[in-house]
Amino acid sequence: MKTNADSIYLLGSTHTECQDYAGVNFGDDGSVIAALSDGCSSSPKTDVGARILVETLLSHGASRMVKTLQAGANPHDRDIEFHLFAHRILSAWDAMRIPNSALDATLLGLIHADGKLIVIFWGDGVLHIQHKNGEVSTLVVDYDRNHNAPYYPAYDMLPDRRNAEYRTQFGDPRPTRDWRSKTLRRPIELENTHPIFELPIDTIESVSIFSDGAQSFLKDLEHVKTFEVIDRCTDFKSIEGELVKRRINKCRKLWSKENVQHTDDFSMATIFFPSEPQPEFEFENKEKSTEES
């Protein structure tokens, strides 16, 4: 059974335009990229910017990115990769003649290639890891200290003053990063402004990313705990085909019955790694042949 991946993005109940976007890409070499982006609701054209960010990542080349972004990679190669990626984003942005603020969007990505798994976590949201032993690891990133204003990657890509303006207003752009795991160590890269880190794929059954819309669920106007939302969304009954869309559509029916809604746009992307099939056990023929008798 091959590695599978899927994604979904949904309009929030208080929005008239969905500024989340998500997608997956399967490479001919067996690689997989899953990504999502959450555009700033107060900035114009961020639905377009979110698509630019995600589609650029999906088409950027998983194997090359893993080689340059994995643990122990040359920092110089990482810088080159970031600038190449930024150049492709800015080329699309410039061709569309849209405002700078259109790129005010987060970017979360999962890159699987050559037996490696890389996580890109640029902005706020949730990372959920289901381990083969049944345990769960999570990362919740929140800019609550900065009035829920994420430090977008575009601030380090575009030649304008918003980088300096953000730091003047909020100071340190690093958010609250709540890492919970009994299985994995906290990635040291979480101290970076735009974290990129590698996960040990041998322990993982599935890995999912969510926009911060996962934290906007209400039941009868009472906040629903984020981990309850995540647990339900990742309770996959089947891992074939469009596993995320199928699971979330089931959740939506349950939410409707329970009077649960997400006020913010919501997006999710998952990569599922099936367990290796066990070899068939061959029973030894214990009957002796007539020659042995």
C-alpha positions as CSV (number, residue, x, y, z in Angstrom):
1,M,0.0,0.0,0.0
2,K,1.4,3.4,-1.0
3,T,1.7,6.5,1.1
4,N,-1.5,8.5,0.8
5,A,-2.2,12.2,1.3
6,D,-5.2,14.5,1.1
7,S,-6.4,18.0,2.1
8,I,-9.5,20.2,2.5
9,Y,-10.3,23.9,3.1
10,L,-13.6,25.3,4.2
11,L,-15.2,28.7,4.6
12,G,-15.7,30.0,8.2
13,S,-19.2,30.9,9.4
14,T,-18.2,34.6,9.9
15,H,-16.5,34.9,6.5
16,T,-17.8,35.7,3.1
17,E,-14.6,34.6,1.3
18,C,-12.4,31.7,2.1
19,Q,-8.8,32.8,2.6
20,D,-7.5,29.4,3.5
21,Y,-6.2,27.1,0.8
22,A,-4.7,23.5,0.9
23,G,-3.4,20.9,-1.5
24,V,-1.2,17.9,-2.1
25,N,1.1,16.7,-4.8
26,F,2.3,13.2,-5.6
27,G,5.7,13.0,-7.3
28,D,6.6,10.4,-9.9
29,D,9.4,9.3,-7.6
30,G,7.0,8.4,-4.7
31,S,7.5,11.7,-2.9
32,V,4.5,13.6,-1.4
33,I,4.0,17.2,-0.5
34,A,1.0,18.5,1.5
35,A,0.6,22.1,2.3
36,L,-1.9,24.8,3.5
37,S,-2.0,28.5,3.9
38,D,-4.2,30.9,5.9
39,G,-4.5,34.4,4.5
40,C,-5.0,37.4,6.7
41,S,-8.7,38.3,6.7
42,S,-8.0,42.1,7.0
43,S,-5.7,42.2,3.9
44,P,-7.0,42.2,0.4
45,K,-6.4,39.4,-2.1
46,T,-5.0,37.0,0.5
47,D,-7.1,34.2,-1.0
48,V,-4.9,34.6,-4.1
49,G,-1.7,34.9,-2.0
50,A,-2.5,31.7,-0.1
51,R,-2.9,29.9,-3.4
52,I,0.4,31.2,-4.6
53,L,2.2,30.1,-1.5
54,V,0.8,26.6,-1.5
55,E,1.0,25.9,-5.2
56,T,4.6,27.1,-5.3
57,L,5.5,24.8,-2.5
58,L,3.7,21.8,-4.1
59,S,5.6,22.3,-7.4
60,H,9.0,23.1,-5.9
61,G,10.4,19.6,-5.9
62,A,10.2,17.3,-2.8
63,S,13.5,15.4,-3.2
64,R,15.6,18.5,-3.7
65,M,13.9,20.3,-0.8
66,V,14.4,17.3,1.5
67,K,18.1,17.2,0.6
68,T,18.6,20.9,1.4
69,L,16.3,21.2,4.4
70,Q,16.8,17.9,6.4
71,A,18.6,17.9,9.7
72,G,22.4,18.4,9.3
73,A,22.0,20.1,5.9
74,N,24.4,22.9,5.0
75,P,23.0,26.2,6.3
76,H,24.2,27.9,3.1
77,D,22.2,25.4,1.0
78,R,19.1,26.2,3.2
79,D,19.5,29.9,2.5
80,I,19.8,29.3,-1.2
81,E,16.6,27.1,-1.2
82,F,14.7,29.8,0.7
83,H,15.7,32.5,-1.7
84,L,14.9,30.3,-4.7
85,F,11.5,29.6,-3.2
86,A,10.9,33.2,-2.4
87,H,11.9,34.2,-6.0
88,R,9.3,31.9,-7.4
89,I,6.6,33.3,-5.1
90,L,7.5,36.9,-5.9
91,S,7.5,36.1,-9.7
92,A,3.9,34.9,-9.5
93,W,2.9,37.8,-7.3
94,D,4.5,40.4,-9.6
95,A,2.9,38.8,-12.7
96,M,-0.5,39.2,-11.2
97,R,0.0,42.8,-10.2
98,I,-1.6,42.3,-6.8
99,P,-0.8,44.4,-3.7
100,N,2.0,43.4,-1.3
101,S,-0.5,42.6,1.4
102,A,-1.9,39.7,-0.8
103,L,1.0,37.6,0.5
104,D,0.0,38.2,4.1
105,A,-0.5,34.5,4.7
106,T,0.9,31.6,6.7
107,L,2.5,28.5,5.1
108,L,2.5,25.1,6.7
109,G,4.0,22.2,4.7
110,L,4.8,18.5,4.9
111,I,7.5,17.1,2.6
112,H,8.1,13.4,2.3
113,A,10.8,12.0,0.0
114,D,13.7,9.6,0.1
115,G,12.6,8.2,3.5
116,K,12.6,11.6,5.1
117,L,9.8,13.8,6.5
118,I,10.3,17.6,6.7
119,V,7.9,20.0,8.3
120,I,7.7,23.7,7.3
121,F,5.8,25.8,10.0
122,W,5.7,29.4,8.9
123,G,2.9,31.0,11.0
124,D,0.2,29.7,13.4
125,G,-1.7,26.5,13.4
126,V,-1.5,22.9,14.6
127,L,0.6,19.9,13.9
128,H,-0.8,16.5,14.9
129,I,1.3,13.3,14.7
130,Q,-0.2,9.9,15.2
131,H,2.5,7.3,16.2
132,K,2.4,3.6,15.3
133,N,2.4,2.8,19.0
134,G,-0.9,4.7,19.5
135,E,0.6,7.8,21.1
136,V,0.1,11.3,19.8
137,S,2.4,14.3,19.5
138,T,1.1,17.8,18.9
139,L,2.4,21.3,18.2
140,V,0.1,24.3,18.7
141,V,1.5,27.6,17.5
142,D,-0.3,30.8,18.6
143,Y,0.6,34.5,18.2
144,D,-1.6,35.4,21.3
145,R,1.3,37.5,22.7
146,N,1.3,39.6,19.5
147,H,-2.5,40.2,19.4
148,N,-2.9,37.2,17.1
149,A,-0.9,38.9,14.3
150,P,1.3,36.2,12.7
151,Y,4.8,37.1,11.4
152,Y,4.2,36.1,7.8
153,P,7.0,34.7,5.7
154,A,6.3,37.5,3.1
155,Y,7.7,40.0,5.6
156,D,11.2,38.5,4.9
157,M,10.6,38.1,1.2
158,L,9.2,41.5,0.1
159,P,11.3,44.7,-0.2
160,D,9.0,46.8,2.0
161,R,9.0,48.1,5.6
162,R,6.5,45.7,7.2
163,N,9.3,43.6,8.6
164,A,10.6,46.5,10.6
165,E,7.1,47.8,11.4
166,Y,6.1,44.4,12.9
167,R,9.1,44.3,15.1
168,T,8.6,47.9,16.2
169,Q,5.0,47.1,17.2
170,F,5.4,43.7,18.7
171,G,9.1,43.1,19.2
172,D,10.1,39.4,19.0
173,P,8.2,37.8,16.2
174,R,8.4,34.3,17.7
175,P,5.0,33.0,18.9
176,T,3.9,30.6,21.6
177,R,4.9,27.1,20.5
178,D,3.3,24.5,22.7
179,W,5.0,21.1,22.0
180,R,3.5,18.0,23.6
181,S,5.1,14.6,23.0
182,K,6.2,11.5,25.0
183,T,7.7,10.0,21.9
184,L,9.7,12.9,20.2
185,R,12.0,15.5,21.5
186,R,11.1,19.1,21.0
187,P,12.7,20.3,17.7
188,I,15.3,22.9,18.5
189,E,14.4,24.6,15.2
190,L,11.2,25.8,16.9
191,E,13.2,28.7,18.3
192,N,13.7,30.0,14.7
193,T,11.5,32.7,13.3
194,H,10.4,30.4,10.4
195,P,10.9,26.8,11.6
196,I,11.8,23.9,9.3
197,F,12.5,20.6,11.0
198,E,12.8,16.9,10.3
199,L,10.6,14.2,12.0
200,P,11.7,10.5,12.4
201,I,9.4,8.8,10.0
202,D,9.9,5.4,11.4
203,T,7.6,6.1,14.5
204,I,4.9,7.9,12.5
205,E,1.6,6.5,11.1
206,S,0.1,9.8,10.0
207,V,1.0,13.5,10.3
208,S,-1.5,16.3,9.8
209,I,-1.4,20.1,9.7
210,F,-4.3,22.5,10.5
211,S,-4.8,26.2,10.1
212,D,-5.7,28.2,13.2
213,G,-9.3,27.7,12.2
214,A,-9.1,24.5,14.2
215,Q,-9.1,26.8,17.3
216,S,-12.3,28.6,16.3
217,F,-14.9,25.9,16.9
218,L,-18.0,26.8,18.9
219,K,-20.8,24.6,20.4
220,D,-23.8,26.7,21.4
221,L,-21.4,29.7,21.5
222,E,-19.0,27.9,23.9
223,H,-15.4,27.2,22.8
224,V,-14.7,23.6,21.7
225,K,-11.3,22.4,22.9
226,T,-8.8,22.3,20.0
227,F,-7.6,18.8,20.8
228,E,-11.2,17.5,20.7
229,V,-11.5,19.0,17.2
230,I,-8.2,17.5,16.1
231,D,-8.9,14.1,17.5
232,R,-12.2,13.9,15.6
233,C,-10.7,15.1,12.4
234,T,-8.0,12.5,12.4
235,D,-10.1,9.6,13.4
236,F,-9.7,8.0,10.0
237,K,-11.9,5.0,9.3
238,S,-10.2,4.4,5.9
239,I,-6.9,5.5,4.5
240,E,-7.8,5.0,0.8
241,G,-8.4,7.8,-1.7
242,E,-9.6,11.2,-0.4
243,L,-9.2,10.3,3.3
244,V,-9.3,13.9,4.6
245,K,-12.3,15.1,2.6
246,R,-14.2,11.9,3.4
247,R,-13.4,12.3,7.1
248,I,-14.2,16.0,7.4
249,N,-17.5,15.6,5.4
250,K,-18.5,13.0,8.1
251,C,-17.4,15.4,10.8
252,R,-19.5,18.2,9.2
253,K,-22.6,16.1,9.5
254,L,-21.9,15.4,13.2
255,W,-21.1,19.1,13.8
256,S,-24.4,20.1,12.2
257,K,-26.3,17.8,14.5
258,E,-24.4,19.0,17.6
259,N,-24.8,22.7,16.7
260,V,-21.0,23.1,16.3
261,Q,-19.5,25.6,13.8
262,H,-16.0,27.0,13.0
263,T,-16.2,30.8,12.8
264,D,-12.8,31.1,11.1
265,D,-11.8,29.5,7.8
266,F,-10.5,25.9,8.4
267,S,-8.0,23.9,6.4
268,M,-6.3,20.6,6.9
269,A,-3.8,18.4,5.1
270,T,-2.6,14.9,6.0
271,I,0.0,12.4,4.9
272,F,-0.7,8.8,6.0
273,F,2.1,6.2,6.1
274,P,0.7,2.7,5.9
275,S,2.3,-0.1,8.0
276,E,4.6,-2.4,6.2
277,P,2.7,-5.6,5.3
278,Q,3.8,-8.6,7.4
279,P,5.2,-11.6,5.5
280,E,2.9,-14.6,5.4
281,F,3.8,-17.3,7.9
282,E,4.6,-20.6,6.2
283,F,3.7,-23.5,8.4
284,E,6.4,-26.1,8.5
285,N,5.3,-29.5,7.3
286,K,6.1,-31.7,10.3
287,E,5.0,-34.9,8.7
288,K,7.9,-37.2,7.9
289,S,8.2,-38.6,4.5
290,T,8.0,-42.3,4.0
291,E,11.8,-42.3,3.3
292,E,12.5,-40.8,6.7
293,S,10.2,-43.3,8.5
